[in-house]
Amino acid sequence: MSQSRRPSPARRLPLLPGLVLLAIVAAVAAGAWLQFGERQALDTVYTAGRSDPDRVDVEATVQRVDAAGRELVLRIQVTPRGTLAEAGGISPVEELTLQTSTATRADLTFKAHQRISTLDVPVAMTGGSITDYPFDAYEAAVEFGAVLGGEKVPVRVLFSNNDVLFSAAVDASAADGTAVLDIGLTRSNSVLVFAVFMMLAMWALAVSVLIGGWFLVTRRKGLTWPALGWMAATLFALAAFRNTAPGSPPIGCLLDYLAFLWAETVIAFCLITVVVAGIRAEPRRTADPPVRAEP
């Protein structure tokens, strides 16, 4: 009787290389699409106010969002236009006051005939909590009005966002010569994807340690030092991995309660259980019989 030949792995899985290549291409395409969307969001400029020839332009750009301190930093560049400006907008013809909302600390004043420099202005945020990381969201209301020489003048605001860790949704409007910006801030897609990946990786490592510990205990392998070293290394590596979360969230956020704390608990429990079971499974050595001296 002729023996039947078993098909080789290559014949059993002829489509495997193609599927792997297709998965890689799909992953790269998805990543490029996400990056393009975030780049488009960062390049978006929101406009509020009036576009009169004689006006004051205010370019407000979010430089940094401090979720723990509940404030954002706006970099403001003020440029008078038309008859309100000297030297192409470098300085105002009279004293210029940029009136802001109560969310900022104070109004901004620029002296006549002096160069206007860029200023960083902190703005208080409302709503949300950093303990909801990575699903926390915040709001900020910013208003700008301009007074030149004691008279109110038209103002136009150009708002953009440079903080890659947050995405901004802006509702821009104008009321009584004042530009109003209602800003909504949420974590960017890259932060959300990485945070979700971190949680999945933490649970995957915890389950891997759990399966390995179950195998060692049920098979009565004793004290298997390489396995114990891997479990202990995983226990401490997860803490370092958690600290790489974008935005440096504090301990006690949603990320910890959904994955990190549970993963650390499971790994520590498995490590202790394997050690205790290994000590019990280790064979006891009998004492060597005494050696009798020859006569």
HUSULQUI-V393971 format. One record per residue. N is the residue number from 0. RES is the residue in one small letter. PSI is psi as a letter, one per 40 degrees, with the letter a starting at -180 (* if undefined). OMEGA is omega in whole degrees, -180 to 180 (999 if undefined). D_FIRST is the distance of its C-alpha to the first C-alpha in whole Angstrom. Layout:
BEGIN
N_RES_PSI_OMEGA_D_FIRST, N_RES_PSI_OMEGA_D_FIRST
END
This chain:
BEGIN
0_m_h_179_0, 1_s_h_179_4, 2_q_h_178_6, 3_s_h_-180_9, 4_r_h_177_12, 5_r_h_-180_15, 6_p_i_179_18, 7_s_i_179_21, 8_p_d_-179_24, 9_a_d_179_26, 10_r_d_179_24, 11_r_d_-180_24, 12_l_g_-177_28, 13_p_d_-176_29, 14_l_e_-175_33, 15_l_d_179_33, 16_p_d_179_36, 17_g_d_178_37, 18_l_d_178_38, 19_v_d_179_39, 20_l_d_179_42, 21_l_d_178_43, 22_a_d_179_44, 23_i_d_180_46, 24_v_d_179_48, 25_a_d_179_48, 26_a_d_179_50, 27_v_d_179_52, 28_a_d_179_53, 29_a_d_178_54, 30_g_d_179_56, 31_a_d_179_58, 32_w_d_178_59, 33_l_d_-180_60, 34_q_d_179_62, 35_f_d_178_64, 36_g_d_178_65, 37_e_d_178_66, 38_r_d_178_68, 39_q_d_179_69, 40_a_d_179_71, 41_l_d_180_72, 42_d_e_-178_74, 43_t_h_179_75, 44_v_h_178_79, 45_y_h_-177_81, 46_t_h_176_85, 47_a_i_178_87, 48_g_a_-175_91, 49_r_i_-178_93, 50_s_f_178_93, 51_d_i_177_97, 52_p_d_178_98, 53_d_h_-174_100, 54_r_i_175_98, 55_v_h_177_96, 56_d_h_178_92, 57_v_h_175_90, 58_e_h_-178_87, 59_a_h_-177_85, 60_t_h_177_82, 61_v_h_179_80, 62_q_d_-176_79, 63_r_i_176_78, 64_v_h_179_77, 65_d_g_-177_78, 66_a_d_-180_76, 67_a_d_178_77, 68_g_e_178_81, 69_r_f_174_81, 70_e_i_174_82, 71_l_i_-179_81, 72_v_h_177_83, 73_l_h_172_84, 74_r_h_-171_85, 75_i_h_174_88, 76_q_h_-177_90, 77_v_h_-178_93, 78_t_h_173_94, 79_p_i_-178_98, 80_r_i_175_98, 81_g_b_-178_101, 82_t_e_179_104, 83_l_e_-171_103, 84_a_i_171_102, 85_e_i_177_103, 86_a_f_175_101, 87_g_f_177_98, 88_g_e_-180_97, 89_i_d_-178_98, 90_s_i_179_101, 91_p_i_180_102, 92_v_d_175_106, 93_e_i_-179_107, 94_e_h_-176_106, 95_l_h_177_102, 96_t_h_177_101, 97_l_h_-179_97, 98_q_h_-178_97, 99_t_i_-178_94, 100_s_i_-179_93, 101_t_e_179_93, 102_a_d_177_89, 103_t_i_-173_91, 104_r_d_-176_93, 105_a_i_175_96, 106_d_i_-179_97, 107_l_h_-178_97, 108_t_h_179_100, 109_f_h_-177_101, 110_k_i_-180_104, 111_a_i_175_106, 112_h_e_177_105, 113_q_i_-176_103, 114_r_h_178_99, 115_i_h_-180_97, 116_s_i_179_94, 117_t_i_-178_91, 118_l_i_173_90, 119_d_h_-174_88, 120_v_h_175_88, 121_p_i_-180_87, 122_v_h_-179_86, 123_a_i_178_85, 124_m_i_178_82, 125_t_i_177_82, 126_g_i_176_79, 127_g_i_178_76, 128_s_i_-179_75, 129_i_e_177_73, 130_t_e_176_71, 131_d_e_-179_69, 132_y_h_7_68, 133_p_e_-177_66, 134_f_f_-180_67, 135_d_i_-179_71, 136_a_i_-175_73, 137_y_i_179_77, 138_e_i_176_80, 139_a_h_179_83, 140_a_h_-177_86, 141_v_h_178_88, 142_e_i_178_91, 143_f_h_172_93, 144_g_i_-175_96, 145_a_h_176_99, 146_v_h_-179_102, 147_l_h_-180_104, 148_g_f_179_108, 149_g_e_-180_108, 150_e_i_180_107, 151_k_h_-178_103, 152_v_i_180_101, 153_p_i_180_98, 154_v_i_175_95, 155_r_h_-177_91, 156_v_h_174_88, 157_l_h_-174_85, 158_f_h_176_83, 159_s_i_-176_79, 160_n_h_178_77, 161_n_e_-180_76, 162_d_h_-175_74, 163_v_e_-180_70, 164_l_e_-179_69, 165_f_i_171_71, 166_s_i_-174_71, 167_a_h_172_75, 168_a_h_-170_75, 169_v_h_171_79, 170_d_h_-175_81, 171_a_h_179_84, 172_s_i_179_88, 173_a_i_-180_91, 174_a_h_176_94, 175_d_f_178_98, 176_g_e_-179_97, 177_t_h_177_95, 178_a_h_-176_91, 179_v_h_178_89, 180_l_h_172_85, 181_d_h_-171_83, 182_i_h_173_80, 183_g_h_-176_77, 184_l_h_175_75, 185_t_i_178_71, 186_r_i_-180_68, 187_s_i_-179_67, 188_n_d_180_63, 189_s_d_178_62, 190_v_d_180_63, 191_l_d_-179_62, 192_v_d_-178_58, 193_f_d_180_59, 194_a_d_178_60, 195_v_d_176_57, 196_f_d_178_55, 197_m_d_180_56, 198_m_d_178_56, 199_l_d_180_52, 200_a_d_178_52, 201_m_d_179_54, 202_w_d_179_52, 203_a_d_178_49, 204_l_d_179_50, 205_a_d_179_51, 206_v_d_178_48, 207_s_d_178_46, 208_v_d_179_48, 209_l_d_179_48, 210_i_d_179_44, 211_g_d_178_44, 212_g_d_178_47, 213_w_d_178_45, 214_f_d_-179_42, 215_l_d_-178_44, 216_v_d_-177_46, 217_t_d_179_43, 218_r_e_178_41, 219_r_f_-177_44, 220_k_e_-178_44, 221_g_a_-179_47, 222_l_g_178_49, 223_t_g_-170_47, 224_w_d_176_50, 225_p_d_179_48, 226_a_d_179_47, 227_l_d_177_51, 228_g_d_178_52, 229_w_d_179_50, 230_m_d_180_51, 231_a_d_178_55, 232_a_d_178_55, 233_t_d_180_54, 234_l_d_-178_56, 235_f_d_180_59, 236_a_d_179_57, 237_l_d_179_58, 238_a_d_177_61, 239_a_d_178_62, 240_f_d_-180_59, 241_r_d_-179_61, 242_n_e_176_65, 243_t_e_180_63, 244_a_h_-179_64, 245_p_h_180_66, 246_g_e_179_69, 247_s_g_179_69, 248_p_i_-180_69, 249_p_i_176_71, 250_i_h_-179_69, 251_g_e_179_69, 252_c_i_-177_68, 253_l_d_177_66, 254_l_d_-179_63, 255_d_d_-176_63, 256_y_d_178_63, 257_l_d_-174_60, 258_a_d_-166_58, 259_f_d_-177_60, 260_l_d_180_61, 261_w_d_180_58, 262_a_d_178_56, 263_e_d_179_58, 264_t_d_-179_58, 265_v_d_-178_55, 266_i_d_179_54, 267_a_d_178_57, 268_f_d_-180_56, 269_c_d_-179_52, 270_l_d_180_53, 271_i_d_-180_56, 272_t_d_-180_53, 273_v_d_179_51, 274_v_d_-179_53, 275_v_d_180_55, 276_a_d_179_51, 277_g_d_177_50, 278_i_d_179_53, 279_r_d_-177_52, 280_a_e_-180_49, 281_e_h_178_50, 282_p_h_180_50, 283_r_h_-179_53, 284_r_h_177_54, 285_t_i_-179_56, 286_a_i_180_59, 287_d_h_179_58, 288_p_i_-179_60, 289_p_i_-179_63, 290_v_h_-180_63, 291_r_h_178_66, 292_a_h_179_68, 293_e_i_-180_68, 294_p_*_999_71
END
